[in-house]
Amino acid sequence: MSDDHDDSPIAARVRELEAVLEEKGLLDARELDRVLEAFTAKASPANGFRVVARAWTDEDFKARLLENANEALPELGLSMGGGLQVQRLHVVENTEDVHNVIVCTLCSCYPLSLLGPSPTWYKSPAYRSRVVSHPREVLEQFGLTLPESTEIRVWDANAESRYMVLPRRPEGTEHLGEEELAARVTRNGLIGTAAV
Amino acid sequence: MSERYHAGDRVRTSAVDPDHHTRLPHYVRGCVGTVVGDDGVHPLADLRAQGVERPQQVYLVRFTARELFGHGDHSVTLSLWEGYLSDE
């Protein structure tokens, strides 16, 4: 398993590579900054919160989202593009019987455009190795104790696809509108390390 | 592109530990799982890292924790290129 991406040797290598590409006239540094800034400015967990709130209030949208998330996202003005390629998104639904949790065991793949920058623990070797083998214990460390009868499904974003969890709608929120519901959703709820 | 496997099929992952980049994680090598879906056609990561673009079918494959780790009652689902898989 590869280690943390934030260590300085890899950052230094990226800087050197960037410099070589600039020197050869293959890359314009200002253009790179502009693309990165445009992408990260739009990447926010608020996007994921809106998707969840819409799914909680519109059964037809929820069905479309679970069937083909990439086709459903544009209904909210969102997409999985913006990076180097359009990534396929799978939205996995928590129910009374099933709880989903997401990891990338090989590196730190994450649906950045919908969830914003990933938390440090998501990239840690401890989370990445432990949640696939002992998810119930890891979730308990996050303060989430699931009934023994709940089936846990771990999704390893090891290749081209990205995942987002559709949490269960909290009880007693029948009177709330989409905006108020969106405010109830949390980033960890979208990863599956918390309930909402 | 024709799909070799379909939902419900049982497949075995390659046990080979290659000396090049791969997206077949170590913990899932040489294990038997069930195809649960189609994950599109993408260039095989192993070859792409070597500069060769060879698109191949990718499948969502689910494994029981017992198969992977010998304990646990959960499941783990991954995206696996066809070349990583063989009939059970």
Interface residues (C-beta under 8 A of the other chain):
Chain A: M1 R88 H90 T105 L106 V132 S133 H134 P135 R136 E151 I152 R153 V154 W155 D156 A157 N158 A159 E160 S161
Chain B: R23 L24 P25 H26 Y27 D39 G40 H42 A45 V58 L60 R62 A65 L68 F69 G72 D73 H74 S75 V76 T77 L78 S79 L80 W81
